[in-house]
Amino acid sequence: MIQFGTGGWRAKIGEDFYIGNIRRIAAALAYVILEDHKEDKPVVIGYDRRFLSLEAARWVAEVLTAQGIHVQFMQRSAPTPLVMFLVKQKDLHYGVEITASHNPATYNGFKLIVQEGRDAPVEETSRLEQVILGLPGELNILPFDQAVAQGMVEMLKNPFNDFIDSILNVLDTDAIRARGPRILFDSMHGSATYPLTVIFNTTRCTFDQIHGEKDAFFGGLMPAPAASTLHELKEKVIREGYDLGIAVDGDGDRLGIIDGNGDYVSANDILVLLYWYLHEIKGWKGPVVRNLSTTHLLDRLAESFGEVCYEVPVGFKYISSKIDEVDAVLGGESSGGLTVRGHIHGKDSVYSSALFVEMICKTGKQPGELMREIHERFGEYYMEETNLSFAANRKPSLTKKIMEERILPDFDQAPVRVSYLDGCKCYFADASSVTCRFSGTEPLLRIFAEGRTQEQALSYIAAWRKALDV
């Protein structure tokens, strides 16, 4: 059974990700498009550099065009933010990106993007799931080359230009050129190489790259810019004296930073720094949005500005919707994704990377130095997280314990508030918190704990593990 999660549909290659299932999803999308009379506009299709991504993108196009739906198709791999940008810019009904984002190399997936360049809402993906169940065994296809020859598929020659220009137009390029930072970029063998190369060459940075070649196995690492995957970037930044190391995930929607001292800048710190910079230095006034597993230091910062920090469930569609609702400056999550007001309605590591470079050029300070100043004012927060795997047959009982029986572990202090908005989140009087929720993309139980000490955060995780016996 095909089920979409918070980041689209993802599955293991050869088990569930194969031509039959890809065609079924495409056929369901075609059915919805025709039923809603939305065939007046093409569907833009992009793909990352994973194994079978290009082929799967072609399979989708073959099904859509067989139903009379025109397709705009990338001539090269493209990051997810570009597809979102094109859907918004061209006022399209739908876009598709073939990607499994930051998942292991053994996975691939299907990400549906809807009008205004947003992640598909649950109502939309649930509808696809139901349509899939009723599809016939045989599906019509129009071979890709024939679809191109008949004009049903338009090959997009250079769709990057407007996307790149939209970012350059809001950057302080003079400040970046004046500083001329030395940047080492780790694309993690992903699809964001081209736009970032153009942006930083245009702004006259010394811009060098590692892992820019296509590698379906991502060098044996997870294509996620985390402290555990950026050892080579860190070593080269230190050894060769770069001002900054930048890493993005496989489809270009998550960001990781190594500062000039070789220190990993967490996703939470990236959000805090960019909100401070945009609000206080660039003068972009307004609130901030975070999901429930992201640092409460944003709340303290917003309060000091006379602003509000809004908390939403996990899933970037909730962040983008709230940004629009409250006209927030920025919204993001602790997994490394963020966007800013006026840009696309999804995560974009290309734009956020550029803003981060602008920040160090305008302030003349390293991220670590800026964070120390923030910690001196508001205190430190320590975020710890763990992913717990479990036997598939245990999920119903675990769900019952957490969401129905609502058991709580024996913490060292009683929570002042408990929320079941998305899993279970406990809030404590000292501004610490812990969240226990099921992953929306993988068979995992995720626990996020933030404490005023590292020991406190780890104790919250240990308490949940003991209570659930996982």
N, C-alpha and C positions, 0 to 999 in steps of 0.2 A: 504494500500500500504506500503510495507516494504522499508524504506529508511535508508541508513547508514549515520552516522554523522562523526565528526572528531575522535571519539573514538569507532567506530563500531556501531552496531545496538543495541539500547536500547528501552525497552518498558515496560509498566505496566503488571505485572503478572496477568493473567486471562483476560485481555483485548486483548492485541496483543501478549504478550509472552505466548504462549501455544504450545502444541505438533504439531498442524497443521503448524504453521508458522515456527517452528524450523525445521521441516522436509522439508519444502519448501526451506529454505535457504540452508540446507544440500544438497538437490537435485540439486539446482542451482550450488553449488560448485562442486558437482560430474560431472555435465554436462560440466563445464568449464575445469575441470581436464582431462576428457576424450577427449574433443574437442582439447585440446592443447597437447595431448599425454604425460601427466605428471603423469600417473598412475604407473610409474616405481618406485616411492618412496612413502612411507606411509605418512599419515597425522597424526601429533601428536595432541592429544586432551587433554586439561586441563580444570579445572573448579574450581571456588572459593567455598566459604561456604554458599552462598545464598540459599534461598529456590528454589528448582527445578534445581539447577546447575548440580548436579550429574546426575539427570534424563535426563536433556536436553543434556548433553554430550553423554549419551548413545543413545538418539534419533538420534543425528548426526551420531554416529558410525553405527547405524543400517541402515541408508540410504546409507552412503558411501560404506559400505561393500557389500550391496546388488548390487552395481554397479561394484563390483570387485576391489574396492580400499582398500588397507590395511590401518589399523589404529594402531597407538601406543597410548595407553590409560594409564592415570595416575591412580595409585592405591589409591591415597589420593589427597585431594585438593592441588592446587598448585598456586603460584602467577603468574601473567602474565609475569614478567621478566624471569621466568624459561622456559616457553613455547617459548619465543623469543630466549633464549639462545640455546635451543635444536634444533630449526629450523636452527639457524646459525651453530651450531656445527656439526649437522648431514647433513648439506647441503640439507635440505628438500625444497620442493616447497611450502608447506603450513603447517600452524598450526592453531588451533582454541582454544580460551579460552572462556568458558562460564562465563560471568561476566557483571555486570553493574558498576564495579569500585566503585566510591564514591557516586553513586546515592542512593536515599532513598531505604529502604528495600522492598518497593512495586514494585521495578523495577528489571529486569534482562536483560541480553543481550548476544550478539554474537560478539566476536572480531576476526577478520580474520588477520592472520599474514602471511606474504609472505616471499619469498626467502631472505636470509641473516638475517632473524629475524626482519623484518621491519613491521610497521603498513601498512596495505593494502592501496595503493594509491587510489585516487578518481576514476581513470579509471577502476580499478579492481572492486571496490564496485559498481560502476555504471553498469558495465557489469552484475554483479550478480542480481542487481535490474531488469534489462531488461529480463534476463533469467527467473526470478521468474514469471514475467507476462505471460510467455508463457508455463508454466508448466501444465501438465495434472492434472485432479482432483485426480486420484489415483496414489500413489507413491509406488514403491517397497521397502520393508524393509527386512532385515535379523535379526531376534531376537538376541539380544546382546549375550546371553549365547551360542547360536548356532554359532555366529560369532567367539566367543572365542574358542569354541570346534573345529571349522574348521580351526583355525589358521589365520583367517582374522583380528582378534584383538590381538595384543601383549600387555600384561599388563606390564608396566614399573615398575620394582621392586624398584629401588632407583635412580631415575634420578637426584636427588639433588647433588650427590657427586661432579661431575665435575663442576657444577655451583658454589658450595660453594668453591671448591679448586681454581677456577679461581679468586675469590675475595681474598682469603687468600694469594695467591701467590703474589699479588701486594701490600698488606698491610704491614706496618712496625709493625709486630706483637710484636717485641721486645720492641718497644716504648710503646705499649698498655699494655703489661705484666708488664713492669717496673712501670708504673703509677697505674695500677690496678683500674680503675674507677668503681664506683658504678652506675649502669644504671638501670633505671626502664623503662620497655618496655610495651607499650600499643598497642597490635596488632589489637585493635578495632574489635575483633571477626573474624579477617580475615585470609587469607591463607598464610601469610608470617611468621607465628610463627616459623616453623621448621628451615628454613635456618638461621634466625637471632639468634635463640637460639644456634645453633651449632657454628656459627662464634664467638659469644661473650663468650661462654664457652671455646672454643678453645684458645682464646686470654686471658683467665684467668680474665675476668671481673667478678665483682659481679653483676649478672644479674637476676633481678626479673621481674615478668610479671603480668599484670592485663588484664582482658578481653581476656584471651587466649582460653576460651571455645567457642564452636560453638553456635551461637545465630543468627537465621535467621532474627531477628528484630534489631540486633546490639545495644541491650540495650536501644532501643527507640531513639537513636541518628543517625545522618547521619554518615556513615562510612568514614568520611573525616577528616584528621588531621588538623583541624582549631582551632583558639583560642576559638571559641564557643563550641567546642566538647571535649576539653581537660582539663576541670575543675578538674576532679578527679586526672588525672595525675599530674597536677600542684600542687594540695594540698598535694599529697603524696611525691612528690619530695622535697617540702619545709619541711614538717613535719618529714620525715624520713632521710633527709640529703643526698639525691642522688646527684651525680655530673652532671647527665644529665637525661632527660626524652625523650624517642624516641617513636613516634607514626607513624604508617603507615596505609594506607587506606585498604579497603576490599580486593583488589586484589594485594596489595603490590607494587604499582607503584608510590605512592605519599608519601612524607615524612613531618612530623611535629616534631618540637623540642621544649622542655621546658628546659631552662638552669638551672644550679644549684641554681640560685636565684629565680626560679619560674617564670621567664619571658618567654613569648612566643616568639620564634624566627620565624619571618615570612618566607614564602617561598622565597621572594625576598632577604632577608638577608642571607638565607642559600646559595643561588646561589652566592651572592657577597663574602661570607666568603670562600666557597669552591674554587671559581676561584682564589681568593687571595692566599689561601693556596697551591693549586696545582701549581700555576705559580711561587710564590715567595719562598715557603718553599720546595716543592718537585721538583721544577725546570722543570715543564712541560710547556715549552714555546709554545705560539700560541694564536690565537684569541678566542673569546667566541661568543656564539649564544644565542639569546633570541627571544621570540615571541613578538608581538607588544603590548601586555598587561603586559609586565614585566618591571621592574625598569630600568631607564636610568642611575642609579648609576653604572651599569655594563659598560656603555659606558665610563664614567669618569675613572673608574678603568683601563679598557683596554687601554685607551689613555695614562694613566700614565705609563703603561708598554711598550708603543710603539707598542701596538697591536690594533686590530680593533674589535668592537662589531657589529655583523651582526644581523639585524632585519628580522624576517620571519613571515608569517601569523600564526594564531592559528592552532594547529594540530601538534602533535609531529613528524609526518612524515616529516614535513618541517624542523624541528630542526635537526633530524638525518641526513637528506640529506645534509644540509648545513655543519654540522660537518665534514662529509666525504669530501665535496667539498673543504673546506678551511683548513682542518686538525685542527679544533678547539680543545681546551683543554676540553671544557665543553659546554653543551647546556641545557637550561631549560626554565621553565615557572612559572609564579606567582601562579599557582594552586598547586604547590608542586612537579612537576615531573622534573627529570633531568637525564642525563647520561653523561659519560665521555668518552674521546677518548680511543679506543681500547677495549671497553666493548660491550654490546649489542647495537642495534640501536633503543632502546625504553627506556621508563622511568623505573628506577629501584631504589626503596627505600632501598633494601637490601644493595647494594653496596654503595649508598650514605650515609646510616646510618653508615656503617663501616668507611668510609672516615671521616665522621664528628667526630667520636670517636677518630680516629687517630689524627685529627687536635688538639683537646683539650689536648690530651696526649703529643703531640710533642711540642706544644707552652706553655703548662702549664697555659693557660688562658681560661676563660669562654667566650662563644660567645658574650655576652653583652660587655665585656671588649674589645674584638677585634673590634666589630662594633663601639664602641666609638672612637677608634683610627682612623678608616676609616672615620667616620663622621667629626672628627676634621680636617681631611685633605681635604675632598671633600664637606662637608656640608651635611645636611640631606634632604632626600626625603620622602614624605608622600604619601603612596598609599591608596586610598579608592576605593571600588567597590560596586556595587549594582546589583541585579538581578531583573528585572521588568517583571512581568507576564502581559499578555494581552489576550483579547479574540481572538480566532483563526482567526475570520473573519477580524481582524485588521491588520494581518501581511502583506497582499499585499499593503495596503495604507502606512503602516510604512516603508516598503521596498522602495516604490516609493519616499517617502519624503527623506529618507536617501541616497539612492543609485542613484536615477534618477534625482529628483529635486535638490538634494544635498543641502538642507537647512542647515544652521548652526545656532546654538543658539547665543544669544547676550552674549558673554563672556566679562570679564573685560578688555581683551586685544585681539587684532586681532591675529589670528594664522599666523605664518610665513610660514607654510606649511601644506597642507591637503593631506592625503593619503586615497585612496579607495581600497587599496590592500586587505583588509579584514574588511568590515564594513567601518566606517569613523573614522580616527584618525587625531586629530589636534595637531600640535606641536607649542610651543610658544617660544619666544626669551629667556625666563629665564630658559629654559630646563624643563619646566613643559609640560604636555600633557594630552589628554583625548581620549579614544577610545569608540565608540558605535558600537556594533555588535550583531548579532543574535547568540545565542548558537547553536552549532552543534549537541548537544545531548539532549537538553530539550527545551520546548516551552517558551523560555525566551529571553529578551533583556538584554544584559550585558553591563554595563558601567564601565570602568576602568579609574580612574583619578589619576595622580601623580602630586603633587604640591610641592612647596618649603615650604609651610605651610599646615597644615591639613585643615584650613579654605579655602584655595585656591582650594584644591582638591575637597572638598565638594561643593564648588560653581560651579565647572564644571559639576558635576553630576546634581545639581539642575537646571542648565541652560538647559541641555539636556532633563530633565523631563518636563520642562515647554514648550520647543520647540515642543516636541512630544505629550504632553498632556497624559503622562502615569505615 
